[in-house]
Structures are given as structure tokens and as C-alpha cells.
């Protein structure tokens, strides 16, 4: 099943604690052809995710 706009927004909220930067970011993610799992993996491999989830 193709990823929806809501899937992108919720992935950002759940894994980064924020909404996507812009509608362009959402459109880019939707146009990428990624699955939900691939988007989640991309987010979890990001510097932002690592910074927000560092175990100290």
C-alpha cells in the first residue's frame, strides 16, 4: 500500500517529536516511492533522530 500524507506526518511526530518542516517535505517523501518502513528506517538513521535519542 502506498504511503499517505498522514503516514508521513505521524512518522515525523512519533520518531522526531515534531511535524515535517513543510508541505514540500511531505510531498518529497510521498514522491520518493518509499514504503512506511523505509521512511521509518530513514528517520531512525538520521542525525536528528540520533541527537534526540542519545543515551547519556
Secondary structure as GFF3:
##gff-version 3
##sequence-region A 1 56
A	DSSP	alpha_helix	5	16	.	.	.	ID=ss1
A	DSSP	alpha_helix	23	31	.	.	.	ID=ss2
A	DSSP	alpha_helix	36	44	.	.	.	ID=ss3
A	DSSP	alpha_helix	47	52	.	.	.	ID=ss4
###
